[in-house]
Amino acid sequence: MKNCYDNKAFNEFMHQDFGFLANWINTLNAYEFVSIATLIGMAIAPTLSINQQNSLGNFFEQLGQTILTISAQSQTVKHKMKQNSPVSKNDITDVESEIDKIKDELIQLRKDALMNDNI
């Protein structure tokens, strides 16, 4: 018995770049997005039996949940890694430089205020 990984069509499908589809979908506004999805659903559903509708609908639900779960976990890990990353010396130097600039501005503001009081 052959498994699905030996199937040429399956392998070709799995090696497609679906990024173009995601990029295109991201160009749609909210109403276009919903309308296109609705029209595709309405076009497909009548050609399927009730059992096929249930199966395909559940398949797409699972597909969406899988993609969303992967994305959510990736964001969580990325955020956690950002929080745990050590502060670089460049970051500290930049902050110290900004503090020095603020100090200089405060000193100048004090001098200006004193000069205005003396006038």
Long-range contacts (C-beta under 8 A, 24 or more apart in sequence): none
